[in-house]
Amino acid sequence: MMEMFRHRAGTKEEFFVNRKQKSAPQRQLWAQFDALQMGSGWDMEDVQKPQILLEDVYGDSHPGSVHLAGLMEQAKYGVLETGGFPAQYHTTDICDGCAQGHDGMNYILASREAICDMIEVHGSVYPWDGMLLSASCDKSIPAQLKAAARLDMPTIFIPGGSMRPGPNMTTSLLAGDISLRQKRKDAITDQEIWDYKRTGCPSVGACTFLGTASTMQCMAEALGLALPGTALMPATMRDILAGARRAGRSILSLVQKGITPSKILTREAFENAVIVHSAIGGSTNAMIHLPSIARELGITLEPELFDEINHKVPHLGNIDPSGQHLTESFWFAGGVPLVQLYLKDMLHLDVLTVTGKTLGENLEELQRDNFFGRNLGYLHNYGLERDDVIFPVEKAAEKGSVAVLRGNLAPGGAVIKYSACSQEMRERKGPARVFDREEDAYQAVVDGCVEPGDILVIRYEGPRGSGMPEMLMTTEAIVCDEKLNGTVSLVTDGRFSGATRGAAIGHVSPEAASGGPLAFVETGDLIAYSVENRTLNIVGIQGRELPEEEIQRVLEERAQKGVVPRPPRKGLYKRYTSHALSAMEGAGYEE
């Protein structure tokens, strides 16, 4: 009997010193580690295996999280198949869409830091050999990637995939039009409202446009932390389950080889991600998240890096909101790997990835496996060809998708996604219409108090001002108003949804709450910007154009009054708004 036990569980010496298990030295320090695991249902054989932390944001909070338990179940099988033992933890995220229209939006960016910190706790308090992460959406993905960089243990990220399209290939963004008409008398029927609510989000997964959720899935893959071809898989297809199981099978190889995020997330890997971001027309929020992830590894991503790359990289992604088609079509067409294949001469192909191979080797393997041909038939279901969704380099109409603007209104920089902006609106001069809260700006649009040609200024919405909420309600109200669409620009120290369309300039730094020039603009002042020249300036006071030195003198006089004081705050909200870095530095906590 004893011999049988030893054959199954090993000798006592092997039990306490397992050379396969990198966490063994920690576990030997305190016998209760194993006792507590065994009290949770593990047995003696299990505690000797490499221990893998499965960290997801599963919860009933929104469609991007509710299905992740199923993905992680597959990942568990993969871990068990290769000789590891998994333990599942949850740090539930929240949805930007659920936070629209009320003060909950002020907590959204702060939640990135809270989720990251909680994963740090989970990953540090217990001894783990490796980690699997899974998320679908805006803040949970960068939070998990930040945590992976911070903990620096072997890690693979599993994307939560893409939602199915709505009727007539609509997206959930139809909510902007619905919400605006709800607030105007006789502009919509109850039936229209309820039909949208029933069909606006038809499945689990991230929103169907290239918003921040979809962008960050692409960034995880472009950085090399997700398996090739897994970003934006349709969340209802078997492929996504197979991808999760494959990740579970792969993590033990990283553990054995000692491949950690710091060996993958090099500066070259971040440059690759920025190139992909530029090519697909990704969300401007990636310009907050990528620098914040990089900071965890001591890497600085300067705003100029994004601008420089966007001058060079052809815009290949015909994906909503910068293009016509939805995210599942992007995946059917070849997804991130096809973009990388088209741009291979611009990329660092020798960077290491979670496959244990280089990016170049991964692309060769995908070609051998017919990844680029296998899913085209799904695209044909929609009457589309590959070139309709991902342009070949020679068919790209322009370079890049985002620009960094500077000038006397934004000495530290500002960001515009010009790929979602008409040519006519890429250079403008007009009178400022100033608001200290987004709610007031939105109401002015609803009430018809904004005039064509106005440049709306929304300030005190930066990281320290109010936690840097999205300005989506206002931008959608503008583009859904026939009188204002294509005539009104918006300038803010807040941020935008990845779905934002139109002339929307955000991340203005320094922000108003920190005493930036934005705090001292007044309604009637003249603002001018140019995407081509990368400029954003106050060019006149109260309707009169003036020399630069005169404008500076007026702003200095106005600055004597100081900035608008913030109301009392508490808890997480107080901590974040008291210690957040500027948007151009990633909007994480100051060191």
Secondary structure, DSSP 8 states (H G I E B T S, - for coil): -HHHHHHHH--HHHHH--TT-TTHHHHTT-THHHHHHHHTT--HHHHTS-EEEEEE--STT-TTTTTHHHHHHHHHHHHHHTT-EEEEEE-----HHHHTTSGGGGGHHHHHHHHHHHHHHHHHHS--SEEEEEE-STTHHHHHHHHHHHH-SSEEEEE--B----GGG--TTHHHHHHHHHTSTTSS-HHHHHHHHHHSS-SSSB-SSSSHHHHHHHHHHHHTSB-TT-TT-BTTSHHHHHHHHHHHHHHHHHHHHT--HHHHS-HHHHHHHHHHHHHHT--TTHHHHHHHHHHTTT----HHHHHHHHTTSB--B-BTTTSSB-HHHHHHHTHHHHHHHHTTTTS-TT-B-TTSSBHHHHHHHHHHTTHHHHTHHHHHTTT--HHHHB--GGG--SB-SEEEEEETTEEEEEEEEGGGS-GGGSEEEEEEEEESSHHHHHHHHHTT---TT-EEEE-S-SHHHHS--B-HHHHHHHHT-TTTTTT-EEEESSB--TT--SSEEEEEES-GGGT-GGGG--TT-EEEEETTTTEEEEEEETTEE--HHHHHHHHHHHHTT---------HHHHHHHHHB--GGGTS-B--
